[in-house]
Amino acid sequence: DEELQEWYTFLDAKWNRLPPARRETLQDASCENFAQVLSALLTKETGWITTNLRDTGLRVARGEG
């Protein structure tokens, strides 16, 4: 738990150092901290990868959510 808290403290500090315009853009995307940015990017990339795999004819299981 302590290591995880240190990690999020580090990421939140990075978030707070973003230029205001960039942070505003991300907040408009409903991102309130760096962890949410990473989650949003991962979700976006996973969706893109899954779509491309399906387009090649591979069967890809649908995840929850």
N, C-alpha and C positions, 0 to 999 in steps of 0.2 A: 504494500500500500504506500509506503514512504517513497519508494523509487518511482512509482506511478505518479504520485503527487509532484515530485521533483520534475518529472518529464513534462507534465501539464503546466507547471509554473514556468518552465523554460519556454514552452510553446506560446503561452500567453504573453510572455515578455516579448517574443518575436512579433506577435500580433500587434502589441502596443507600439512597436517601432516602425510598423508599416506607414508609408506616407498617408496622410489623411484622405486623399482622393481614392487611393487603392482600398483602404479600409472601408470607406463609404460604399464603394462598388460592391465589395463582398458583403457588407451588411444589407445592402439592397437584395442580395441573394439569400437572405435569412441566415447568414453566418455571423455568429456573435463572438467566436473565438477561433483560434488556429486549429483546434481539434475538429471543429465543424467544417472548416475549409478542407482539411485533409479528407474527411468523410465524404464531403460533396464531390471532391475531385475523384476519389476512389470509385464512388458510385457512378459517376459520369464515365470514367474510363472502363469500368467493368461492363457497363451497358454497351459501350462502343465495341469492346472486344467481343462480347457475346453476340451482338448483331452481325459482326463480320464473320464469326465462326459459323453462325447459322446460314449466312449468305453463301458460304462455301459448301453447304450441304451437310455439315456436321450436326449431329443431334446434341443440343446443349440443354441440360435440365434447367427449368425455370426455378429461380431462387425465391425465397419468401420475401415479401415486402414490396 
